[in-house]
Amino acid sequence: MNCNHCGMPINKKSSAINRAEKIGAPMYCNKTCFGLSRRNKNPQSESEKKEAKRIYDANRRIQKAEEIRAKKRAYYAANHDREKERISRKKRMPLHVLYCQRPEYVEYKKQYDRERRAKMLFGEFADAALILQDVEKEIAAKATRYEVYLTNGTINKALMRRRSMK
Protein backbone atom coordinates (compact mmCIF):
# COMPACT_ATOMS: atom_id res chain seq x y z
CA MET A 1 0.00 0.00 0.00
CA ASN A 2 1.23 3.52 -0.81
CA CYS A 3 0.92 6.79 1.09
CA ASN A 4 -2.17 8.75 0.12
CA HIS A 5 -0.19 12.02 0.08
CA CYS A 6 3.36 11.39 -1.17
CA GLY A 7 2.90 8.00 -2.88
CA MET A 8 5.77 6.27 -1.04
CA PRO A 9 5.29 2.69 0.18
CA ILE A 10 3.83 2.44 3.69
CA ASN A 11 5.55 0.40 6.40
CA LYS A 12 2.64 -0.37 8.76
CA LYS A 13 1.22 -3.47 10.41
CA SER A 14 -1.11 -5.48 8.22
CA SER A 15 -3.88 -5.10 10.80
CA ALA A 16 -3.73 -1.29 10.45
CA ILE A 17 -3.81 -1.55 6.66
CA ASN A 18 -6.75 -4.02 6.75
CA ARG A 19 -8.68 -1.76 9.17
CA ALA A 20 -8.13 1.30 6.91
CA GLU A 21 -9.26 -0.62 3.81
CA LYS A 22 -12.33 -1.92 5.65
CA ILE A 23 -13.58 1.53 6.63
CA GLY A 24 -12.29 3.24 3.49
CA ALA A 25 -9.83 5.51 5.33
CA PRO A 26 -6.71 6.82 3.60
CA MET A 27 -3.29 5.63 4.81
CA TYR A 28 -0.23 7.82 5.27
CA CYS A 29 3.43 6.98 5.75
CA ASN A 30 3.86 9.38 8.72
CA LYS A 31 2.27 12.25 10.65
CA THR A 32 3.81 14.85 8.37
CA CYS A 33 2.09 13.49 5.27
CA PHE A 34 -1.17 13.17 7.22
CA GLY A 35 -0.97 16.83 8.30
CA LEU A 36 -0.04 18.07 4.83
CA SER A 37 -2.88 16.07 3.30
CA ARG A 38 -5.40 17.54 5.76
CA ARG A 39 -4.07 21.03 5.15
CA ASN A 40 -4.41 20.73 1.37
CA LYS A 41 -7.79 18.98 1.48
CA ASN A 42 -9.79 22.21 1.24
CA PRO A 43 -7.58 24.77 -0.47
CA GLN A 44 -9.10 28.24 -0.10
CA SER A 45 -7.68 31.58 -0.99
CA GLU A 46 -7.10 34.16 1.76
CA SER A 47 -10.13 36.20 0.66
CA GLU A 48 -12.37 33.08 0.71
CA LYS A 49 -11.22 32.26 4.25
CA LYS A 50 -11.90 35.82 5.41
CA GLU A 51 -15.37 35.78 3.84
CA ALA A 52 -16.20 32.44 5.50
CA LYS A 53 -15.01 33.81 8.85
CA ARG A 54 -17.08 36.98 8.37
CA ILE A 55 -20.22 34.93 7.70
CA TYR A 56 -19.51 32.66 10.67
CA ASP A 57 -19.00 35.67 12.98
CA ALA A 58 -22.22 37.33 11.80
CA ASN A 59 -24.21 34.16 12.47
CA ARG A 60 -22.54 33.70 15.82
CA ARG A 61 -23.44 37.26 16.87
CA ILE A 62 -27.07 36.57 16.00
CA GLN A 63 -27.09 33.26 17.92
CA LYS A 64 -25.35 34.64 21.01
CA ALA A 65 -26.92 38.13 20.98
CA GLU A 66 -28.45 37.93 24.46
CA GLU A 67 -25.31 36.49 26.03
CA ILE A 68 -23.15 39.19 24.44
CA ARG A 69 -25.53 41.95 25.61
CA ALA A 70 -25.51 40.57 29.16
CA LYS A 71 -21.70 40.54 29.23
CA LYS A 72 -21.56 44.10 27.89
CA ARG A 73 -24.08 45.30 30.51
CA ALA A 74 -22.06 43.67 33.29
CA TYR A 75 -18.83 45.21 32.02
CA TYR A 76 -20.43 48.65 31.74
CA ALA A 77 -21.86 48.43 35.24
CA ALA A 78 -18.49 47.39 36.67
CA ASN A 79 -16.38 49.94 34.79
CA HIS A 80 -18.64 52.95 34.18
CA ASP A 81 -17.27 54.99 37.10
CA ARG A 82 -13.68 54.14 36.23
CA GLU A 83 -14.30 55.28 32.66
CA LYS A 84 -15.54 58.68 33.90
CA GLU A 85 -12.43 59.01 36.07
CA ARG A 86 -10.18 58.07 33.19
CA ILE A 87 -11.77 60.69 30.95
CA SER A 88 -11.45 63.43 33.59
CA ARG A 89 -7.79 62.48 34.21
CA LYS A 90 -7.15 62.58 30.49
CA LYS A 91 -8.59 66.11 30.29
CA ARG A 92 -6.28 67.31 33.08
CA MET A 93 -3.18 65.51 31.82
CA PRO A 94 -1.71 68.49 29.87
CA LEU A 95 -1.89 70.59 33.03
CA HIS A 96 -0.11 67.86 34.99
CA VAL A 97 2.65 67.67 32.38
CA LEU A 98 3.17 71.42 32.61
CA TYR A 99 3.33 71.16 36.40
CA CYS A 100 5.96 68.40 36.20
CA GLN A 101 8.10 70.55 33.89
CA ARG A 102 8.29 73.51 36.30
CA PRO A 103 11.88 74.11 37.53
CA GLU A 104 10.96 74.02 41.23
CA TYR A 105 9.17 70.67 40.78
CA VAL A 106 12.11 69.24 38.81
CA GLU A 107 14.47 70.24 41.64
CA TYR A 108 12.13 68.82 44.31
CA LYS A 109 11.71 65.53 42.39
CA LYS A 110 15.46 65.20 41.89
CA GLN A 111 16.07 65.56 45.64
CA TYR A 112 13.16 63.26 46.50
CA ASP A 113 14.40 60.51 44.14
CA ARG A 114 17.94 60.83 45.50
CA GLU A 115 16.76 60.37 49.09
CA ARG A 116 14.40 57.54 48.21
CA ARG A 117 17.12 55.68 46.30
CA ALA A 118 19.50 56.08 49.24
CA LYS A 119 16.87 54.68 51.64
CA MET A 120 16.25 51.71 49.36
CA LEU A 121 19.95 50.91 48.90
CA PHE A 122 21.41 51.77 52.30
CA GLY A 123 18.49 51.63 54.74
CA GLU A 124 19.41 53.21 58.07
CA PHE A 125 22.71 54.49 56.63
CA ALA A 126 20.95 56.56 53.95
CA ASP A 127 21.99 59.89 55.52
CA ALA A 128 25.65 58.84 55.57
CA ALA A 129 25.42 57.69 51.95
CA LEU A 130 23.96 61.05 50.90
CA ILE A 131 26.75 62.92 52.69
CA LEU A 132 29.33 60.68 51.02
CA GLN A 133 27.78 61.40 47.62
CA ASP A 134 27.97 65.13 48.30
CA VAL A 135 31.63 64.86 49.33
CA GLU A 136 32.49 62.81 46.24
CA LYS A 137 30.70 65.30 44.03
CA GLU A 138 32.62 68.18 45.64
CA ILE A 139 35.94 66.37 45.21
CA ALA A 140 35.15 65.63 41.58
CA ALA A 141 34.31 69.29 41.00
CA LYS A 142 37.48 70.67 42.64
CA ALA A 143 40.16 68.06 41.95
CA THR A 144 41.49 66.82 38.64
CA ARG A 145 41.66 63.13 37.89
CA TYR A 146 45.42 63.24 38.32
CA GLU A 147 45.09 64.69 41.83
CA VAL A 148 42.53 62.05 42.82
CA TYR A 149 44.75 59.22 41.55
CA LEU A 150 47.76 60.74 43.28
CA THR A 151 45.87 60.93 46.59
CA ASN A 152 44.66 57.35 46.26
CA GLY A 153 48.12 56.13 45.31
CA THR A 154 47.04 54.65 42.00
CA ILE A 155 49.51 56.49 39.76
CA ASN A 156 52.66 54.63 38.68
CA LYS A 157 51.76 51.56 40.77
CA ALA A 158 54.08 49.30 38.81
CA LEU A 159 56.98 51.74 39.19
CA MET A 160 56.31 52.07 42.93
CA ARG A 161 56.30 48.25 43.31
CA ARG A 162 59.61 47.94 41.48
CA ARG A 163 61.20 50.62 43.62
CA SER A 164 59.93 49.06 46.86
CA MET A 165 61.50 45.67 45.95
CA LYS A 166 65.02 47.11 45.55
N, C-alpha and C positions, 0 to 999 in steps of 0.2 A: 504494500500500500504506500502511496506517495502523499506528501504533505499537501494540504489543500491550498496553501499560500505560495510556497516556494517551489513545490514539485519535487523536492528531494525525497529519497526513500525514508520511511519512518521506522525507527527502531523501538517498538513498543511490544508489550506482552500481547499474545494472541487473544487473550480474554478481553483486553481493552479494545482491540480492533474489531472483534466479533460484536461487542456491545455497541460500538459506534455504528457498525453496519446495520445492526438490528433496528436501532432507533432512527437511523438516517442522519446521524450527526457527522459533521466534517472532522477529520483528524489532522493534527498539526505535529510537526517534528519537535517543537519546543514552545515555551511561553512567548517568546519574541514573535514568532510567526503568528501565533494565536492573536496577540495584541494588535499586530499590524493588520491582520485580516479583519478584525473587528473595527479598527479605525477606518479602513477603506471600504467598509461594507456600504455605508451611506454617504458617499462623497457629496458635500454641499459647499457651495461657495460661501464666502464670508457674509455677503449680503443676504443670502438665503437663510443662514443661521441667525442673523440679527432679526430678520423678519419673523422667523418662527419664534424666537424669544420674545419679540414684541407682542405677538398674538397670545402667547402663553401668559405673559404678564398681565395683559388686558383681561383675559378670562379669569385669571387668579384674583385680580382686584375686584371683579364682580362677585366671585364666589365668596371671598373673605371680607366683603365690604363692612359688615357689622363688627367683625373682630378688629379690623384695622381702625375703624372709628373709635371703638372702645379704648384701644391702646393710645390713640392720639389724645382722646379726652383725658385719660389718666396722666399722660405726660404733661399736658397743658396744665392740669390742676396742680401737679407736683412742681412745675418749673415756672409758672406764670410770674410769681413774685421775683424770682431770681432774674427773669428776663427783664423786668422793669428796672431792677437795680443795675443790671449790665448796661442797659441803654443810658441810664442817667450817668453812670461812671464814664461811659464812652463820650458823652457830651462834655464832661468836665475834664477829660484827659488833656486837651491842649493847654488848659490852665495849669494843670499839674506839671506838665513838661516845662512850662515857663518857670514855675516855682523852683523846680529841681535845677534849672540852669542859672539861677541867681548866684552871684559870687559868695554871699554870706552862707547860703545853703551848701554850696560846694565845699567851702572851708569847714563847715560844721560836719558834713558827711565824711570828709577826709579824716578828721580827728576821731570821729565816732568809730569808723571802720578800723583805724589804727589801734584804738583801745580795745575794741572787741576782738580783733585778731590776737592781740597780746594776751587777753584773758583766755582765749581758746587754746593757745599754744603753751602758755607758761603758768596758767592758773593763778595761784597766790603770789607768784613772783612777777606778775604782769607789770607792776609799777617799776620794778628794777629793770625789766627788759626794755621798757619805754625810755628810761633814763639812759641805758646803755645805747639804745638806738640814737638818741639825741647826741650823746658824746661822740659816737662814731661818725655821725653826720657832720658835726663840728670839726672833727679831726680831718675828715675828707675835704672839707671846705678850705681849711687853713693850710694843711700840709700837702706837699707834693708826694707822689708815689715813691720817689727816691727816699724822701725823709721817713716815710712810714716803714719802708723796707729796712732802712738803716737802723731805725729804732727797734724793730723786731729782730734784727740780726739775720736777715735773709739775703743780704747782698754779699756776693763773693763767698758763698758757703764752702765751695770746694777749695778755694784758695786758703780760707781760714783753717780748714781741716788739715791741709798739707802743712801749713805753718805750725800747727799745734803738734804734729807728729815729729817734728825735727828736734 
